[in-house]
């Protein structure tokens, strides 16, 4: 699956001066975490941390896994 094609129409509302994590990475990690049964943003961040080696096989994560606060801010736009 080409994640960029799948999420191409999702608007990025990040403030550029504060943006560290790529929107695509946040969305892909969120989808993977949801499929694995996470219930909230804390679980999503924990999933990302525990699966980081796997996620790095297909995502560039120069700043690591976003925090639960980042998932919250981005996904509650």
C-alpha positions, -999 to +999 in steps of 0.1 A: +000+000+000+012+035-008+004+055+023+011+088+006-016+081-020-040+069+006-037+101+028-030+126+000-062+145+006-058+150+044-050+186+051-020+193+073-029+219+100+004+218+117+020+251+126+053+250+105+075+265+132+065+238+157+063+208+133+087+180+141+068+149+131+056+143+095+018+142+093+020+110+072+039+092+100+014+103+126-015+090+105+002+057+097+012+050+133-024+059+144-040+035+119-016+007+128-023+013+165-060+014+160-060-019+141-041-034+170-067-023+195-055+009+211-081+030+229-066+064+234-036+086+225-015+073+253-019+037+240-011+050+205+022+065+216+030+034+236+022+012+206+046+034+185+073+031+211+070-006+214+068-012+176+094+015+166+119-010+150+090-024+129+077+011+120+112+022+109+112-005+082+087+016+062+086+051+079+113+077+083+112+087+120+140+113+124+125+124+158+113+091+169+077+083+179+054+113+186+042+118+221+006+112+231+001+150+232+012+152+196-012+125+185-040+143+205-033+178+189-030+165+154-059+141+154-083+165+172-081+192+145 
